[in-house]
Amino acid sequence: MPSCAQESLLHCINELQTVKVSQQSFACVTLQVRGSNGEVINLRDLTPYCPEQSSSSQDFEQDALAVYMVVRETWESSTLLVDKEGEIRDYEDGTVQFQLSNADLQYAGMYVGDLILKDNDGRTVHTTRFFLAIEPSMDATFADLSPALTIAWIRMMVRDTCPEANYLLDELEYSDAEIMMALRNPIDEWNETSPDLGALTPRIFPWRNHHAKAAIGELLQMAGLWYLRNHLSYSAGGVSINDRDKANAYLQLAQVYKQKWADFITTKKMELNVAGGFQTLCSSYSNISAAYGYA
């Protein structure tokens, strides 16, 4: 039995947990049930009742809790990718575990999920959100291949692959959760920009190069805002320290990437809209549209 995939190291406790698994594999996934502020929850202290409802809370059996994993491609998607019951491994630190099959992990991409705890009457008593990153596999069947970008791909493009390489930070600059958000936000912008040509998702977005650069723009903006909040120049022993004076450089570079992305959206949507307006015009993107289901 392979070791279980666990959530990635978090920059802070209220980040969404991110689990990375391989496409069409059998994977054991371990997660923690967390509160609204990211704190680990002792499941024996969990109750759906207010403190003053003592008589009702006495009827609640913590040991009767069941945990389920529900995963969708987007927040608003009506299609479930995963919907299965797991096992509570440790009540004290909220550890839960799920066995996922190759059918659960059929399509590579970036997904959102919930850990849902229910009592013995089937009532939901707590929910924890997380990210699921299914990494593409060369062993997947051709029909299940997708152009989805990966966390590792983006890390390579920004050279954020190991803490030792960031000698001023001594840690990775971006968490997996931040990269997941950076990959999702540009697709939301695409979908919300007129004209409406049908919604795409990170899994089926076919223009990888533009998508990757848009994600880098999002990451640079995140980092720039962080440096802006945490900039403080100081002197000690005659030496001036100003190692976080990077906000302007990051934000200016972010603007370059984001403007190129905005220009691409305008140009590409105009091209696709014109191609779709002429029944006799054979667009070079028709095969892409059919393959990824947004024709």
N, C-alpha and C positions, 0 to 999 in steps of 0.2 A: 504494500500500500504506500503510494507516494506521500510525502509530507504535505500538509494542508497549506494552501495559499492564504496568506494573511494580509490584512490591510497594510498599506504602505506607511512609512514613517511620516507623521504629521508635523507640520511647522507649529501648530497650536491645536489645543484639544477640540476647538469647535469647528475645525475643518471636517468636511465630509470624508469618511473613510473611502479608500480606493483599493479595489482588489483587481489584480491582473492575472488572467488565465489564458491558455492557448485555445485557439479555435478548434472545434470538433475533438476536444480531449475529454477524458474523464478527470474531473477536478474536485478535490476536497477543499472547501472554502471555510475559513474561520473568520468571524467578525465579533465585535463587541456591541452590546446594546448600550446606547448612550443617551444622555438627557439632552434637553434643548440647548444647554451651554457646552455640550461636548463631554460632560463628565460621565465616567463609567457608572452604571447603575447596578446596585445589588438587587438582584431579582426577588430576593426574599422580602425586600422592603417595598416592592412595587404593589400598588393597590389603585384601583380606579376610583376609590371613594374618598371624599373629603374627610379630614380628621374628625369632624363632629358627627359623622355618620358611623359611630362605633359599632352599632348593631349590625349594619350591613357589612362593614369591613371584616367582622368576625366570620362571615359566611364565605369570604374570599379565600381560596386555597392557592397559595403561591406554587406549591408543588404540582398543581394541575395545569400550569401554564403550558401552552404550545407555541412554537415559533415557526413562522412561515417567511419565505423569501418571495417577493414579487418584483419582477424586473420588466421595464418597458424601454422602448428605444428613446422616447422623448417624454417630457413631463405630461403632455396632453394625449399621448397615444392610447388608443383603445385596445391595442393588440398586446397580449402578454408574451414575453419571451420566456420567462421562468415563473412558475407558480407551484411551489412545492414546500412540504413541511421539512423542517430540520430538527436538530437535536440540541437541547441545552446541555452544554458540557460543564459549566461552572456557574452556579447561581451567584456566588459571591462577587465575581468580577464580570458578570454579564456575558460570558463567552458562549457563543452559539456556533454550530457547525452544520454545513450542508454538503451533500454529495451531489455534484452536478454531472450529468451525462453528456455524451457528444451531441445528443439531440438538443439539449439545453443550450449548448455553445456552438450551434450550427453556423452562425453568421458573425464574422469579425466586426467590431465596431465599439462604440462608446455608449454605455447604457446607464440609466438611473434605476435605482431599486430601493425597496423598503424592507426592513426587518419588521415584521408585524407580530406582536405578542397577543395571544388570545387566551381568555380564561376557559374553564370547562363548559361554559354555556355558549362559546363561540363569539364572545364580545371582545372587540379590540380594546386593549388596555394600554398599549404603548406602541409607538412607531419610531424607527430610526432610519434615516435616509442614508444611502451610500452610492458610490459609483462602481460600475463593473466595466472593466476594459478587457475586451476579448481580442487578443493579439492574432493577426492573420497567420495562417499556417500554410506552408507550401504543399502540405499533404492533403489540403482540402480539395474537394471536387471542384471542377471548373465553374459549375453553376453556382457554387456558394462563395466564390471569390468576390471581394469587394475592394474599392479603392480607398478604404478607410485608413486614415493616418493613425499612427500609434504614438504613445508617450515617448518611447525610446527614439523614434524618428525625430520628434521635435527637440528632444534633449541634444541629439547629435547636431542639429542645425544651429543651436545656440551655445554649443560646447558646454553644456551643463550636465555632464555625465558622471562626474565623481567629485566628492567633497574636496579631495586633495588638490584638484585643479583650480578650485576657487580659494586661493591661499589667503585672501583677506576675510572671506566669510567662514572658511573651514566647514562648509556644508553646502548642499545643493541649493541653488538660488531659488528654484521653483519646486513646489511640491507636486506630486502627481495630481492632486485635486485641482490645483491651479492650472495645470496643463489641460486637464479635462475641460475646465470651464473655458479656457482660451480656445479650445478646438470647437466648442459648442456655440460660443457667442457669435462668431462670424456667420455661421449658418442661420442663426436667428435673424441677423441683419439682412442676409440674402432674402429670406422668406418675407421679411417685413417691408422690403423695398419694392416699389411699383416698377413695372407692372407685375401683377400676381400671375406667375406661371406654374403654380402648384408648389407645395411645400417639399423641400428636400431635408435630409438628415445628414449628420456627419458620416454615417455608414455608406451612403450612396452618392455623396457629392463627388463628381468625377474629375474636377480640376484640382488635383492634389497640390501642385506647385503654388497656385494662388491661395489655396486653403491654408497651407503650411505657413506662408508668409503673413497671412492675416492673423494666424494664431500667434506668431512671433510678435506682431504689433500689439496684440492684447497683453502678452506677457511683459513686454517692455513698458507698457502703460501701468500695469500692476506694480512693477518694481519701481517705476518712477514716482508713483504716488507714495509708495512706502518710504523711499529715500527722502521725499519732501516732508513727510511727517516726522522722520527720525534724524534729520540733519542737525548736528550740533558741533560747532567748531570749539576746540579748547586747546589750551597749552599746558604742558607739564615739563618741568625741568628745562625750560628754554626750547622745547620742541613743540611745534604746532601740529595738531592732529585734525585732519579734515577729510577722513576717508569715506564719508557718506555724502559728500558734495557732488552727487551724481544725478540729481533729479532732472535738471535741465537737459543733460545729454540723453538720458533715457526717454524723457517725454518728447523731445524733438525727433529722435529716431523712431519712436512709436508713431508719431504723426506721419512720418514718411511712409511707413509700412501701411498704416490704416488708410491713407489717402490713395495709395496704389490699389488697395482692396476696393475702396469705394469706386474708383475709376473702372476697375474690372467689372464690378457689378453692373454699372451703367452700360458699359460697352457690350458685355455678354448678354444681358437681358434684352437690349435693343436688337442684337443679332438674332437671338432666339425668337423674339416676338415677331420680327419681320419674316423670318423663315416660316413661322407657324401661320402667317397671314396669307401665304400663297400656296394653294393646294398643289400646284404643279411644280413648286420648287423643292428639289431634293436636297435637304440640309445635310451637311457633313456630320451633324450631331444627332441625326435621327436614330442611328444605331445605338449611340450612347443612351439616348432617351429611352429606347425600348429596353435596353439591357438593365437599366437601373430603375425602371418602373415609374418614370415621371413624364412620359410622352403625352 
